[in-house]
Amino acid sequence: MRGSRTIFTETLKPFKKEKGKRHFSAKRNTALVYRYFFYTKFTGLRYEIILEKLSDEFFIAPITIIELISDNMVILEEAKSKNMSATDFKTHFPTLDWNLEDTPKKIAHV
């Protein structure tokens, strides 16, 4: 039989690769929820525009973003309870751009 006389048959066993998507998905979902909260708290953007921006940033469909935020309401409530400033977001997720120059400022109601 071909290949039965190889040198390393007993020492090398097939490596079963573990799927690590769950770990990365949890990190992505946390970043997504915090980013959503950032947009709702510090910008005057409409809900639809926020979903479009998140869709562009995370490469996820808007309907999926809505589902992920609904599934991670605990994280959203945690973000709300921390009373974070705009600079606090930068320390939590330094790889994302948290500058407000590109977004419209909130309009103060007089």
DRENPA-3360 file (N, C-alpha, C; in nm, 2 decimals, always signed):
BEGIN
1 = MRGSRTIF = +0.08/-0.12/+0.00/+0.00/+0.00/+0.00/+0.09/+0.12/+0.00 ~ +0.05/+0.22/-0.08/+0.13/+0.34/-0.09/+0.13/+0.42/+0.03 ~ +0.25/+0.47/+0.08/+0.26/+0.56/+0.19/+0.26/+0.49/+0.33 ~ +0.25/+0.36/+0.33/+0.25/+0.29/+0.45/+0.39/+0.27/+0.51 ~ +0.49/+0.30/+0.44/+0.62/+0.29/+0.49/+0.69/+0.43/+0.51 ~ +0.61/+0.52/+0.55/+0.66/+0.66/+0.58/+0.74/+0.66/+0.71 ~ +0.82/+0.75/+0.73/+0.91/+0.76/+0.85/+0.83/+0.80/+0.97 ~ +0.74/+0.90/+0.96/+0.68/+0.96/+1.08/+0.54/+0.93/+1.10;
9 = TETLKPFK = +0.49/+0.81/+1.07/+0.35/+0.77/+1.08/+0.31/+0.77/+1.23 ~ +0.39/+0.72/+1.32/+0.35/+0.71/+1.46/+0.37/+0.84/+1.53 ~ +0.47/+0.92/+1.50/+0.50/+1.04/+1.58/+0.41/+1.16/+1.54 ~ +0.37/+1.17/+1.42/+0.29/+1.28/+1.38/+0.14/+1.23/+1.36 ~ +0.06/+1.29/+1.44/-0.08/+1.26/+1.44/-0.15/+1.38/+1.37 ~ -0.26/+1.36/+1.31/-0.33/+1.48/+1.25/-0.37/+1.58/+1.35 ~ -0.34/+1.70/+1.32/-0.37/+1.82/+1.40/-0.51/+1.86/+1.38 ~ -0.59/+1.86/+1.49/-0.72/+1.90/+1.48/-0.73/+2.05/+1.52;
17 = KEKGKRHF = -0.76/+2.13/+1.43/-0.76/+2.27/+1.45/-0.89/+2.31/+1.52 ~ -0.88/+2.38/+1.63/-1.00/+2.42/+1.70/-1.05/+2.55/+1.64 ~ -1.18/+2.56/+1.63/-1.24/+2.68/+1.58/-1.24/+2.79/+1.68 ~ -1.19/+2.90/+1.65/-1.17/+3.01/+1.74/-1.26/+3.13/+1.71 ~ -1.36/+3.11/+1.63/-1.45/+3.21/+1.59/-1.53/+3.27/+1.70 ~ -1.57/+3.19/+1.80/-1.65/+3.23/+1.91/-1.58/+3.34/+1.99 ~ -1.45/+3.33/+2.01/-1.37/+3.42/+2.08/-1.37/+3.56/+2.01 ~ -1.34/+3.55/+1.88/-1.33/+3.67/+1.80/-1.47/+3.74/+1.78;
25 = SAKRNTAL = -1.57/+3.66/+1.77/-1.71/+3.71/+1.76/-1.75/+3.79/+1.88 ~ -1.71/+3.74/+2.00/-1.75/+3.81/+2.12/-1.68/+3.94/+2.13 ~ -1.55/+3.94/+2.09/-1.48/+4.07/+2.09/-1.54/+4.17/+1.99 ~ -1.57/+4.12/+1.87/-1.63/+4.20/+1.77/-1.77/+4.25/+1.82 ~ -1.85/+4.17/+1.88/-1.98/+4.21/+1.92/-1.97/+4.32/+2.03 ~ -1.87/+4.31/+2.12/-1.85/+4.41/+2.23/-1.81/+4.54/+2.16 ~ -1.71/+4.53/+2.07/-1.67/+4.66/+2.00/-1.79/+4.72/+1.92 ~ -1.87/+4.64/+1.86/-1.98/+4.68/+1.78/-2.08/+4.76/+1.87;
33 = VYRYFFYT = -2.11/+4.70/+1.99/-2.21/+4.76/+2.08/-2.16/+4.89/+2.14 ~ -2.03/+4.89/+2.17/-1.97/+5.02/+2.22/-1.97/+5.12/+2.12 ~ -1.94/+5.08/+1.99/-1.94/+5.18/+1.88/-2.08/+5.23/+1.86 ~ -2.18/+5.14/+1.86/-2.32/+5.19/+1.85/-2.35/+5.29/+1.96 ~ -2.32/+5.26/+2.08/-2.34/+5.35/+2.19/-2.27/+5.48/+2.17 ~ -2.15/+5.48/+2.13/-2.07/+5.60/+2.10/-2.15/+5.69/+2.00 ~ -2.19/+5.63/+1.89/-2.26/+5.70/+1.79/-2.39/+5.76/+1.84 ~ -2.47/+5.69/+1.92/-2.59/+5.74/+1.97/-2.57/+5.85/+2.08;
41 = KFTGLRYE = -2.47/+5.84/+2.15/-2.44/+5.93/+2.26/-2.38/+6.06/+2.22 ~ -2.28/+6.06/+2.13/-2.20/+6.17/+2.09/-2.22/+6.23/+1.96 ~ -2.31/+6.17/+1.87/-2.33/+6.23/+1.74/-2.48/+6.26/+1.73 ~ -2.51/+6.34/+1.63/-2.65/+6.37/+1.61/-2.71/+6.28/+1.49 ~ -2.65/+6.17/+1.47/-2.69/+6.09/+1.35/-2.82/+6.01/+1.37 ~ -2.89/+6.00/+1.27/-3.01/+5.92/+1.27/-2.98/+5.77/+1.29 ~ -3.08/+5.69/+1.34/-3.06/+5.55/+1.36/-3.02/+5.48/+1.23 ~ -3.08/+5.51/+1.12/-3.05/+5.44/+0.99/-2.90/+5.47/+0.95;
49 = IILEKLSD = -2.86/+5.60/+0.97/-2.72/+5.64/+0.93/-2.62/+5.56/+1.02 ~ -2.65/+5.55/+1.15/-2.56/+5.48/+1.24/-2.55/+5.33/+1.19 ~ -2.66/+5.27/+1.16/-2.65/+5.13/+1.11/-2.57/+5.12/+0.98 ~ -2.58/+5.22/+0.89/-2.50/+5.22/+0.77/-2.35/+5.23/+0.80 ~ -2.32/+5.32/+0.89/-2.18/+5.34/+0.93/-2.12/+5.22/+1.00 ~ -2.20/+5.15/+1.08/-2.16/+5.03/+1.15/-2.14/+4.92/+1.05 ~ -2.23/+4.91/+0.95/-2.22/+4.81/+0.85/-2.10/+4.83/+0.77 ~ -2.06/+4.95/+0.73/-1.94/+4.98/+0.66/-1.81/+4.95/+0.74;
57 = EFFIAPIT = -1.82/+4.97/+0.87/-1.70/+4.95/+0.96/-1.68/+4.81/+0.99 ~ -1.78/+4.73/+1.02/-1.77/+4.59/+1.06/-1.80/+4.49/+0.95 ~ -1.84/+4.53/+0.84/-1.87/+4.44/+0.72/-1.98/+4.35/+0.76 ~ -2.09/+4.40/+0.82/-2.20/+4.32/+0.86/-2.33/+4.39/+0.81 ~ -2.43/+4.31/+0.77/-2.55/+4.37/+0.72/-2.62/+4.44/+0.84 ~ -2.69/+4.55/+0.81/-2.77/+4.63/+0.91/-2.86/+4.54/+0.99 ~ -2.93/+4.45/+0.93/-3.02/+4.36/+1.00/-2.95/+4.27/+1.10 ~ -2.83/+4.23/+1.07/-2.74/+4.15/+1.16/-2.70/+4.24/+1.27;
65 = IIELISDN = -2.67/+4.36/+1.25/-2.62/+4.45/+1.35/-2.74/+4.47/+1.45 ~ -2.86/+4.49/+1.41/-2.97/+4.50/+1.50/-2.99/+4.38/+1.58 ~ -2.97/+4.26/+1.52/-2.98/+4.13/+1.60/-2.87/+4.12/+1.70 ~ -2.75/+4.16/+1.66/-2.63/+4.15/+1.76/-2.65/+4.25/+1.87 ~ -2.70/+4.36/+1.85/-2.72/+4.46/+1.96/-2.83/+4.41/+2.05 ~ -2.93/+4.35/+1.99/-3.04/+4.29/+2.07/-2.99/+4.18/+2.16 ~ -2.90/+4.10/+2.10/-2.85/+3.98/+2.17/-2.75/+4.02/+2.28 ~ -2.69/+4.14/+2.27/-2.59/+4.19/+2.36/-2.64/+4.31/+2.44;
73 = MVILEEAK = -2.76/+4.31/+2.48/-2.81/+4.42/+2.56/-2.74/+4.44/+2.69 ~ -2.69/+4.33/+2.75/-2.62/+4.34/+2.88/-2.49/+4.43/+2.86 ~ -2.43/+4.41/+2.75/-2.31/+4.50/+2.72/-2.35/+4.64/+2.70 ~ -2.46/+4.66/+2.63/-2.51/+4.80/+2.61/-2.54/+4.87/+2.74 ~ -2.61/+4.80/+2.83/-2.65/+4.85/+2.96/-2.52/+4.88/+3.04 ~ -2.42/+4.79/+3.03/-2.29/+4.81/+3.10/-2.23/+4.94/+3.05 ~ -2.23/+4.96/+2.92/-2.17/+5.08/+2.86/-2.24/+5.21/+2.91 ~ -2.37/+5.20/+2.91/-2.45/+5.31/+2.96/-2.42/+5.34/+3.11;
81 = SKNMSATD = -2.40/+5.24/+3.19/-2.38/+5.26/+3.33/-2.24/+5.32/+3.36 ~ -2.15/+5.30/+3.27/-2.01/+5.35/+3.29/-2.00/+5.50/+3.28 ~ -2.10/+5.56/+3.21/-2.10/+5.71/+3.19/-1.96/+5.75/+3.13 ~ -1.93/+5.69/+3.02/-1.80/+5.71/+2.95/-1.80/+5.84/+2.87 ~ -1.68/+5.90/+2.87/-1.66/+6.02/+2.79/-1.60/+5.97/+2.65 ~ -1.59/+6.06/+2.56/-1.55/+6.02/+2.42/-1.41/+5.97/+2.43 ~ -1.32/+6.02/+2.52/-1.18/+5.97/+2.53/-1.18/+5.83/+2.59 ~ -1.27/+5.80/+2.68/-1.27/+5.67/+2.74/-1.29/+5.55/+2.64;
89 = FKTHFPTL = -1.36/+5.58/+2.53/-1.38/+5.48/+2.43/-1.25/+5.44/+2.36 ~ -1.16/+5.54/+2.35/-1.03/+5.52/+2.29/-0.94/+5.43/+2.37 ~ -0.95/+5.43/+2.50/-0.87/+5.34/+2.58/-0.92/+5.20/+2.58 ~ -1.05/+5.18/+2.56/-1.11/+5.05/+2.55/-1.08/+4.98/+2.42 ~ -1.10/+5.06/+2.31/-1.08/+5.00/+2.18/-0.99/+5.10/+2.10 ~ -0.86/+5.09/+2.12/-0.76/+5.18/+2.06/-0.75/+5.17/+1.91 ~ -0.79/+5.05/+1.85/-0.78/+5.03/+1.71/-0.89/+5.10/+1.63 ~ -0.99/+5.15/+1.69/-1.10/+5.22/+1.62/-1.08/+5.37/+1.63;
97 = DWNLEDTP = -1.12/+5.44/+1.53/-1.11/+5.59/+1.53/-1.23/+5.65/+1.60 ~ -1.20/+5.71/+1.71/-1.31/+5.77/+1.79/-1.32/+5.92/+1.78 ~ -1.26/+5.98/+1.68/-1.26/+6.12/+1.66/-1.40/+6.17/+1.62 ~ -1.44/+6.28/+1.67/-1.57/+6.33/+1.63/-1.57/+6.44/+1.52 ~ -1.46/+6.46/+1.46/-1.45/+6.56/+1.36/-1.53/+6.53/+1.23 ~ -1.54/+6.40/+1.20/-1.61/+6.35/+1.08/-1.76/+6.35/+1.10 ~ -1.81/+6.36/+1.22/-1.95/+6.34/+1.25/-2.01/+6.48/+1.29 ~ -2.14/+6.50/+1.25/-2.20/+6.63/+1.29/-2.22/+6.64/+1.44;
105 = KKIAHV = -2.21/+6.75/+1.49/-2.22/+6.78/+1.64/-2.37/+6.77/+1.67 ~ -2.40/+6.74/+1.80/-2.54/+6.74/+1.84/-2.59/+6.88/+1.84 ~ -2.71/+6.90/+1.80/-2.77/+7.03/+1.80/-2.84/+7.05/+1.94 ~ -2.80/+7.16/+2.01/-2.86/+7.19/+2.14/-3.00/+7.24/+2.12 ~ -3.09/+7.19/+2.19/-3.23/+7.24/+2.18/-3.24/+7.36/+2.27 ~ -3.28/+7.47/+2.22/-3.29/+7.60/+2.29/-3.44/+7.62/+2.34;
% end
